[in-house]
Amino acid sequence: MSTQATVQTPGQSAERVEQQTPAVGQPYTRNSEASHELSIRVRDLNLWYGKSQALSNISIDLFQKNVTALIGPSGCGKSTFLRCLNRMNDLIPSVSISGLVEMDGRDVNAAKMDEVALRRRVGMVFQKPNPFPKSIYENIAYAPRMHDMVSRKADQDELVEKALRDSGLWNEVKDKLQEPGTSLSGGQQQRLCIARAIAVQPDVILMDEPTSALDPISTATIEDLMDKLKEQFTIVTVTHNMQQAARVADYTAFFHLGEVIEYNDTKVMFSTPAQKKTEDYISGRYG
Ligand SMILES: Nc1ncnc2c1ncn2[C@@H]1O[C@H](COP(=O)(O)OP(=O)(O)OP(=O)(O)O)[C@@H](O)[C@H]1O
């Protein structure tokens, strides 16, 4: 068997992807007319928690200014993979990693990579909204100040307003910026966390089941927001909700037992999945 990485790269349209759908184990080739630029390049990525392997030989390209959804049954490695993109797994002592995660041509796991700078460029929003125990204003202003992005109060005010406007929260909070972030509703808190993530002007926002703790209306608001934010940011999101993946994601990667089984244009994956395992999963035969 070949030891070369199988690079999975989705096409751009149903017709093209159908034509290009390769045999199992063969790489997807990218539509040459595609306008999307590469954001993150992953090659032969393996991850172990102690002796237990959680990710196996993952080689995919993630594209700028798109939403990519990671789907798959519980425990298949979606969150682990997401955390590889900004080195959050470094915080877990038992973790060892091999392979390459490259952003703009730079190896994110290189010893000289500044993790703080990396996490500024690759922000993260978690399942449960986790505002700082500070005011709404400070939740946004803190990180840009720490990164020396703003010093003058007027610039800080402007940045806070922009982040809150871009996260669709400004009108709801503009008269109570000094109130605690935790005084907001769950859906508002999650938008505050998104505002906090975008305030440092990242390139990529990682979202780990960002709506699973929210009611349907707040979920719809966040999904609309993701659609707007992808004009400015690359979004990679984990979701258990297949309808959500179908609604928000341009591309979807289906994980199973630590491997990427299929990575495709979302519409293609949900209409004509290339792999039987994908079909079984999205049709609810297991999960
Ligand atoms: N901190 C950890 N230490 C040891 N094993 C872990 C740790 N985190 C995850 N794992 C294991 O790695 C595998 C992948 O877990 P991961 O959380 O990435 O899956 P997931 O697809 O995101 O699951 P879910 O959808 O349930 O959140 C699982 O077997 C899990 O038990």
The ligand as an ORCA input file, in Angstrom:
! r2SCAN-3c Opt
* xyz 0 1
  N      -8.330     14.784     26.964
  C      -8.463     13.528     26.480
  N      -7.742     12.520     27.011
  C      -7.855     11.249     26.537
  N      -8.661     10.906     25.514
  C      -9.397     11.864     24.955
  C      -9.346     13.229     25.402
  N     -10.191     13.974     24.641
  C     -10.752     13.117     23.763
  N     -10.285     11.859     23.939
  C     -10.648     10.656     23.175
  O     -10.340     10.891     21.806
  C     -11.378     10.393     20.965
  C     -11.928     11.544     20.128
  O     -12.599     12.457     21.003
  P     -13.195     13.828     20.472
  O     -13.718     14.572     21.665
  O     -12.221     14.507     19.606
  O     -14.400     13.305     19.563
  P     -15.655     14.086     19.003
  O     -15.903     13.523     17.653
  O     -15.445     15.547     19.102
  O     -16.780     13.593     20.011
  P     -18.152     14.332     20.464
  O     -18.944     14.489     19.217
  O     -18.757     13.340     21.413
  O     -17.769     15.617     21.122
  C     -12.392      9.737     21.880
  O     -12.123      8.382     21.960
  C     -12.146     10.410     23.213
  O     -12.490      9.557     24.284
*
